[in-house]
Amino acid sequence: MTLLSNKRNAIVVAIIFLLALVMVYVNFVQPARDQAAQKKRDLAAKTAMLQALTKQSAHKQEADPNNMLKLLQARARIPELPYEEELLRQLRMLEVVSGLQMSGYQLEIGNSPLANGSAKNAAGGGSTADKAGQLSAKAAALAVPIRISFSVSGDYDKLYRLLDETETANRLIQINQLTFNVQPPKQVQIHASKQTIKAQLSLTAYFAPGLAQYFREPLPVDYTPPAKRMNPIY
């Protein structure tokens, strides 16, 4: 009886020991293995992301310098931001070079007129109109217009110089409308002074927000910062 009792106690102890091992495995070993496997998967995903970013950075660094030069040339004509100060500076330069006096500056940033044209073409129906509308919509997404209007007063030569200098300005400026207001002389005079012409001009400049992804720093604009004085005398 004693021998059977000892064997029974040994079997019970062995079973308890096995159960304890199972509990330790379930509660401690298995969670640790699952956590290690999850960390390994996370590490592999981050490594793949790092490699992709490294390739992308290397691709940008190895960009064709000719393409970058073209982007810089396009940025000089159509920048990525409106840069109103720089645009007003160019208008002031046109005023000085032409000798005219501008008045009533008005700048308005709005949607491209190509978007309205695309809507009209799409309403006309037909495959040709649809293609033209899609092309106009793509063009409208590339450039946003800045509408400029002002009045000038001077003789014909100065007005012609203003229009000629506008075509060769650094910024791309389109002349939309020119309205003359000329008072005819009451009588013909010999060696009379040049007649004064009053005109209203409507211009359009552009900026392309899509270019911002290629340039980190804004364009340097040369202008005098405000003095922030409260007293206008000193």
C-alpha positions in Angstrom: 0.0 0.0 0.0 2.8 2.3 0.8 4.4 1.7 -2.6 1.1 2.5 -4.4 0.6 5.6 -2.4 4.1 6.9 -3.3 3.5 6.3 -7.0 0.1 8.1 -6.8 1.7 11.1 -5.1 4.5 11.1 -7.7 1.9 11.1 -10.6 0.0 13.9 -8.9 3.1 16.0 -8.5 4.1 15.4 -12.1 0.6 16.4 -13.3 0.7 19.6 -11.2 4.2 20.4 -12.5 3.1 19.9 -16.2 0.0 22.1 -15.5 2.3 24.8 -14.0 4.6 24.6 -17.1 1.5 25.0 -19.4 0.3 28.0 -17.4 3.7 29.7 -17.5 3.9 29.1 -21.3 0.4 30.5 -21.9 0.7 33.5 -19.6 4.4 34.5 -20.1 6.2 32.8 -22.9 3.6 32.9 -25.7 2.8 36.7 -25.2 6.5 37.5 -25.2 7.0 35.6 -28.5 4.0 37.3 -30.1 5.3 40.7 -29.0 8.8 39.9 -30.4 7.2 38.8 -33.7 5.1 42.1 -33.9 8.2 44.2 -33.2 10.0 42.3 -36.0 7.2 43.0 -38.4 7.2 46.7 -37.4 11.0 46.9 -37.9 10.7 45.4 -41.3 7.9 47.9 -42.3 10.0 50.9 -41.1 13.1 49.6 -42.8 11.2 49.3 -46.1 9.8 52.9 -45.6 13.3 54.2 -44.9 14.6 52.6 -48.1 11.8 54.1 -50.1 12.4 57.5 -48.7 16.2 57.2 -49.3 15.6 56.3 -52.9 13.2 59.2 -53.3 15.7 61.6 -51.8 18.5 60.2 -54.0 16.2 60.6 -57.1 15.6 64.3 -56.2 19.2 64.9 -55.7 20.0 63.3 -59.0 17.5 65.5 -60.8 18.4 66.8 -64.2 19.9 70.3 -63.9 18.4 71.3 -67.2 14.9 70.6 -65.8 15.8 72.6 -62.7 17.0 75.5 -64.9 13.7 75.4 -66.8 11.8 75.5 -63.5 13.8 78.5 -62.3 13.1 80.3 -65.6 9.4 79.5 -65.3 9.4 80.6 -61.7 10.8 84.0 -62.7 7.9 84.6 -65.0 5.1 82.8 -63.1 6.1 82.3 -59.4 4.5 79.8 -57.0 3.0 82.6 -54.8 1.3 85.9 -55.8 4.2 88.1 -54.4 2.1 91.3 -54.5 5.0 93.4 -53.2 7.2 92.3 -56.1 4.4 92.8 -58.6 3.8 96.4 -57.3 7.5 97.0 -57.5 7.5 96.0 -61.2 4.5 98.3 -61.8 6.4 101.1 -60.2 9.4 100.4 -62.4 7.1 100.5 -65.5 5.8 103.8 -64.3 9.2 105.3 -63.9 10.6 104.0 -67.2 7.6 105.1 -69.2 7.3 108.5 -67.5 3.5 108.0 -66.9 1.7 108.5 -63.6 -0.4 105.6 -62.6 -3.3 106.0 -60.2 -6.0 103.7 -58.7 -4.1 100.5 -58.4 -6.4 97.5 -58.0 -5.1 93.9 -57.5 -7.5 91.0 -57.4 -6.6 87.4 -57.0 -9.2 85.1 -58.5 -9.9 81.8 -60.4 -8.5 81.3 -63.8 -10.8 82.5 -66.7 -10.0 79.1 -68.3 -12.2 77.4 -65.8 -15.2 79.4 -67.1 -14.3 78.5 -70.6 -14.1 74.8 -69.8 -17.6 75.0 -68.3 -19.0 76.5 -71.5 -17.2 74.0 -73.7 -18.6 71.1 -71.6 -22.1 72.5 -71.8 -21.8 72.6 -75.6 -21.6 68.8 -75.7 -19.7 66.6 -78.0 -16.4 64.8 -77.7 -14.3 67.7 -79.0 -15.9 70.0 -76.4 -15.3 67.5 -73.6 -11.6 67.2 -74.5 -11.3 71.0 -74.8 -13.0 71.3 -71.4 -10.7 68.8 -69.8 -7.7 70.5 -71.2 -8.9 73.9 -70.0 -9.6 72.5 -66.6 -6.0 71.2 -66.4 -4.6 74.5 -67.5 -6.8 76.3 -65.0 -5.4 74.2 -62.2 -1.8 75.2 -63.1 -2.1 79.0 -63.0 -4.1 81.4 -60.9 -4.6 85.0 -62.3 -3.9 88.2 -60.6 -6.1 90.9 -62.2 -4.5 94.4 -62.2 -6.3 97.7 -63.2 -5.1 101.3 -63.0 -5.4 104.6 -64.8 -2.6 106.6 -66.5 -2.3 110.0 -67.9 0.3 111.2 -70.5 1.1 111.6 -74.1 1.1 108.9 -76.8 4.8 108.2 -76.8 4.8 107.5 -73.0 1.8 105.2 -73.3 3.5 103.3 -76.1 6.6 102.9 -74.0 4.5 101.6 -71.1 2.9 98.9 -73.3 6.3 98.0 -74.8 8.0 97.7 -71.4 5.1 95.6 -70.1 5.7 92.9 -72.7 9.3 92.6 -71.6 8.7 92.6 -67.8 10.2 89.9 -65.6 6.7 88.7 -64.6 4.4 87.4 -67.3 1.8 90.2 -67.7 -1.0 90.0 -70.2 -2.7 93.1 -71.5 -6.5 92.5 -71.4 -8.1 95.8 -72.1 -7.0 99.4 -73.0 -9.5 102.2 -73.0 -8.6 105.7 -74.3 -10.1 109.0 -73.3 -8.9 111.7 -75.7 -10.3 115.2 -75.8 -10.0 116.6 -79.3 -8.5 120.1 -79.6 -10.8 122.9 -80.3 -8.6 124.3 -83.0 -5.5 123.2 -84.9 -2.3 124.8 -83.6 1.2 124.7 -85.2 3.9 123.4 -82.9 1.4 122.6 -80.2 2.4 120.6 -77.2 1.7 116.9 -77.1 -1.9 116.0 -76.3 -2.6 114.4 -73.0 -4.2 111.0 -73.1 -6.1 109.4 -70.3 -6.4 105.6 -70.4 -7.6 102.7 -68.3 -5.6 99.5 -68.4 -6.6 96.0 -67.4 -3.7 93.5 -67.0 -3.4 90.0 -65.7 -0.4 88.4 -64.1 -0.3 84.7 -62.9 1.1 82.5 -60.2 1.4 78.7 -60.2 0.9 77.1 -56.7 2.1 73.7 -58.1 5.7 75.1 -58.3 5.8 75.3 -54.5 6.8 71.6 -54.3 10.1 72.2 -56.0 11.2 75.2 -54.0 11.6 75.4 -50.2 12.5 79.0 -49.9 10.4 81.9 -51.2 11.7 84.4 -53.7 13.7 87.2 -52.2 11.6 90.4 -52.7 13.6 93.7 -52.4 11.4 96.1 -50.6 11.7 98.4 -47.6 10.0 97.0 -44.5 7.6 99.3 -42.7 9.0 101.4 -39.8 5.9 100.7 -37.6 5.8 104.2 -36.4 2.7 105.6 -34.7 3.7 109.3 -35.1 3.9 110.4 -38.8 6.4 113.2 -38.0 9.2 111.4 -36.2 
